Amino acid sequence: MLLGIDIGTSGTKATLLTNEGKFISDAYKPYDTIAVKPYHVEQDSNVWWDALKEVIPRCLKQASLGHEVNAMCLSSQAGTMVPVDENCIPLTNAITWQDSRCENERLKLLEDYDDDFFYKRTGWKLNNCYNMIQIFWMKQNIPEVYDKTYMFLGTSDYLNYKLIGEYVVDFSDAGQRQLINVSRKEWDKDILNIIGIEKNKLSRLVKTGEPIGTLKKDVAAELGLNEGVVLVSGSQDQYCAAVGINAVHKNDTMLSTGTGWDMIGFTDKIIYDTNSYMSFTNHVVEGLYTAYAYTPVGSSALKWYRLNMGEKHIDKDGNIRLESYSEMDARAQKIPAGSDGLLFSPHFVGTLYPTWSTKSKSVLSGLGFFHNRDHIARAAMEGVVFEIAWMVEGMKAAGYEINAIKTHGGATNSNFWMQILADVTGLPVIIPLGIEVASTGAAMIAGYGIGLFNSYDEAYKIFGIKESRIDVNPEKHKQYRPFFEKYKSTFHAMKAVFDQQ
């Protein structure tokens, strides 16, 4: 059996599968982040380990006698940083990728280095999050912790050490830390000098899919596993999901539809785009690179609508129930494409690629007396998709080829929303069915790492994952073009207003 584990920001999911892809069991353990100050989003790293100790035994209880786990692999949140002492004991809470406390430090560094300096090395504009700026913030603000830190870790290498006793991280996970030189596949000496650390305070870099050790004896016993279980180097969650969705080829494109929506393209060469600063890093597949675009408000736009504008029902006991997402779907489908001229920009926390507008806010534009909340529901769906279409335009302009969108996540439960995605972008949408893509992808990587599969393609075929396909409605695509152009021009007009505030 193969064990894939996805350590997310809101919880940990374990999936147990046979080497032929037969589902055995899964288990999930939720946990919280800690936000006690503005812009601070932390997490107690102990919750990750506690979650492993709970979800793995729960999975194993449902396994048949005679079956043993041969290999396991971690998919993990990226960009989160935890400083530890020489015994791998955390010195503070982990600073998560959602944390934005480091804006002053970002501006300070940009006085001496421009965005191109960081972008061409790390694949990212200098952000106010991720490990590089988090370490620099720590040096400036809590030097006593900075000085005591033995290793600066992320989620995956922290847990790798707990499991096998070695500090190891894969290239793709490290790529989101703004510490690695993507083209050279090594920790960047210039950036390490800027933040004042030696590379021996960072984990050893390895390829995804490389066996990195067997479980420590006491750890195996604690988790209910045998000592011979091989830990295979994993990746950040999005790239494990790419394996689970079979986005492992040049010109594949993947869309993850969670709280935010992540758009990832795959290519066989690094494409520098200093006009839009399309982020890039190493893919889990040797020789491939990824283009990474992200809108922070995706499905959460519809959650906001549901909480504030959705219909409410009173049950027989007098309890109030919010309408379901499928009920919202049904109401929004009654509204024509373009929502009768109503536009909704989901910029609750500003924008990222390709417009990079931190001051922008959400806007309802074109609202008339004849519009109702069903119009707003559809306009919210369309607004999120317009953001993706804008990303597609930017990626194509930079040199990426996009033929279809392989997508996963909560929004794929709505065929209606996925049809809007196909019709606006003009691209067919392909959806894998019945799997947890990140943890399943991690299980595939585990099998590949111990030689059960010759490639991720082969693993996907052996697992027999079924797909659905949503094709473009050419007439609807034509109808959407003027609405999309109006959406962009409205954004630019409103951006000028927000920039003055």
Secondary structure, 3 states (H helix, E strand, C coil): CEEEEEECCCEEEEEEECCCCCEEEEEEEECCCECCCCCCCEECCHHHHHHHHHHHHHHHCCCCCCCCCCEEEEEECCCCEEEECCCCCECCCEECCCCCCCHHHHHHHHCCCCHHHHHHHHCCCCCCCCHHHHHHHHHHHCHHHHHHCCEEECHHHHHHHHHHCCCEEEHHHHCCCCCEECCCCEECHHHHHHHCCCHHHCCEEECCCCEEEECCHHHHHHHCCCCCCEEEEEEEHHHHHHHHCCCCCCCCEEEEECCCEEEEEEECCCCCCCCCCCEEEECCCCCCEEEEEEECCCHHHHHHHHHHHCCEEECCCCCEEECCHHHHHHHHCCCCCCHHHCEEECCCCCCCCCCCCCCCCCEEECCCCCCCHHHHHHHHHHHHHHHHHHHHHHHHHHCCCCCCEEEEEHHHHCHHHHHHHHHHHCCCEEEECCCCHHHHHHHHHHHHHCCCCCCHHHHHHHHCCCEEEECCCHHHHHHHHHHHHHHHHHHHHHHHHHHCC
